[in-house]
Structure formats: C-alpha cells, structure tokens
Amino acid sequence: MKSRSYYFNFAALVLLTVVTVGLSMLRMHPWHLAVGSAIGAVKVCLVALFFMHLVRGPARTWLAAGLGLFWLLILLLLDQTF
C-alpha cells in the first residue's frame, strides 16, 4: 500500500514536469509565471506531504513545516519592501 502511493506520486511529479516543459514552449506572456508557479506549488505539496511524510506526521512536524513557510513569507515580503 505504501509503495503504491510512492509510485502514484512519482508518476504525478513526472507528469507535472512534462507539463512544465511543455508550458515553457508556449507563448502565454502574462500568465506564464502564474501557471508555472502554480505547477511548482503542486509539486512542492506532493513532495512535502508524501516524501517528507507530512501526511501521517505528528502535529509537531506540521508546526515545523508551517513555521518554515511563515519565515519564507516574511523573507519574501521583506525582499519586496526594500
């Protein structure tokens, strides 16, 4: 059962990578960054949830991941203000 979810996630990551490469060959100037970032966010979620075992992890693990994202948001906002 566990290996089946790994295979599913691997296939999803490969498919999303192929979509990203295909997207890079299209001309959609105003939406290119948004669509590429959305695909990247889905890939990050897949890796974090399944390969980093956040799906069945304890609350401390979720807290650590949330705090890491919070600090990343702070750094990105500080980069935009200065």
PAVEX-267137 format. One record per residue (C-alpha): residue number from 0; x, y, z. Coordinates in steps of 0.1 Angstrom, whole numbers, plus 2048, in hexadecimal, padded with zeros to 3 digits. Example, Ala and Ser with C-alpha at 12.3 -4.5 7.8 and 13.67 -1.06 7.14 Angstrom:
<rs>
{nr:0; x:87B; y:7D3; z:84E};
{nr:1; x:889; y:7F5; z:847};
</rs>
This chain:
<rs>
{nr:0; x:800; y:800; z:800};
{nr:1; x:81B; y:818; z:809};
{nr:2; x:830; y:812; z:7EA};
{nr:3; x:810; y:817; z:7D5};
{nr:4; x:80E; y:83B; z:7E1};
{nr:5; x:833; y:840; z:7DA};
{nr:6; x:82E; y:834; z:7B6};
{nr:7; x:80F; y:84B; z:7B2};
{nr:8; x:822; y:869; z:7BF};
{nr:9; x:840; y:861; z:7A9};
{nr:10; x:829; y:85F; z:78A};
{nr:11; x:817; y:87F; z:794};
{nr:12; x:839; y:891; z:798};
{nr:13; x:845; y:885; z:776};
{nr:14; x:824; y:88F; z:766};
{nr:15; x:826; y:8B2; z:775};
{nr:16; x:84A; y:8B5; z:76A};
{nr:17; x:840; y:8AC; z:746};
{nr:18; x:824; y:8C6; z:749};
{nr:19; x:83D; y:8E0; z:755};
{nr:20; x:854; y:8D9; z:738};
{nr:21; x:837; y:8DB; z:720};
{nr:22; x:82C; y:8FB; z:72F};
{nr:23; x:84E; y:90A; z:729};
{nr:24; x:849; y:906; z:704};
{nr:25; x:828; y:919; z:703};
{nr:26; x:825; y:93E; z:6FF};
{nr:27; x:80E; y:94A; z:71B};
{nr:28; x:821; y:968; z:727};
{nr:29; x:80A; y:976; z:742};
{nr:30; x:801; y:954; z:751};
{nr:31; x:822; y:942; z:74D};
{nr:32; x:82F; y:94A; z:770};
{nr:33; x:80E; y:943; z:782};
{nr:34; x:808; y:922; z:771};
{nr:35; x:82C; y:917; z:776};
{nr:36; x:82B; y:921; z:79B};
{nr:37; x:80A; y:90E; z:7A0};
{nr:38; x:819; y:8EF; z:791};
{nr:39; x:838; y:8F3; z:7A7};
{nr:40; x:822; y:8F7; z:7C6};
{nr:41; x:810; y:8D7; z:7BF};
{nr:42; x:831; y:8C5; z:7BB};
{nr:43; x:83E; y:8D3; z:7DC};
{nr:44; x:81E; y:8C8; z:7ED};
{nr:45; x:822; y:8A5; z:7DF};
{nr:46; x:846; y:8A2; z:7EB};
{nr:47; x:83F; y:8B1; z:80D};
{nr:48; x:820; y:89C; z:814};
{nr:49; x:82B; y:87A; z:808};
{nr:50; x:851; y:878; z:806};
{nr:51; x:856; y:88D; z:826};
{nr:52; x:83A; y:879; z:837};
{nr:53; x:825; y:897; z:841};
{nr:54; x:805; y:884; z:838};
{nr:55; x:807; y:86E; z:857};
{nr:56; x:81F; y:883; z:86B};
{nr:57; x:819; y:890; z:88E};
{nr:58; x:80E; y:8B3; z:895};
{nr:59; x:832; y:8BE; z:89D};
{nr:60; x:83C; y:8B6; z:87A};
{nr:61; x:81F; y:8CA; z:86B};
{nr:62; x:829; y:8E7; z:883};
{nr:63; x:84D; y:8E6; z:877};
{nr:64; x:842; y:8E6; z:852};
{nr:65; x:82A; y:902; z:858};
{nr:66; x:844; y:917; z:86B};
{nr:67; x:85C; y:911; z:84E};
{nr:68; x:843; y:91E; z:835};
{nr:69; x:83B; y:93B; z:84C};
{nr:70; x:860; y:946; z:84D};
{nr:71; x:862; y:942; z:827};
{nr:72; x:844; y:959; z:824};
{nr:73; x:855; y:973; z:83B};
{nr:74; x:875; y:971; z:826};
{nr:75; x:862; y:975; z:806};
{nr:76; x:84E; y:993; z:813};
{nr:77; x:86E; y:9A4; z:820};
{nr:78; x:87E; y:99F; z:7FE};
{nr:79; x:860; y:9B1; z:7EE};
{nr:80; x:861; y:9CF; z:805};
{nr:81; x:886; y:9D8; z:803};
</rs>
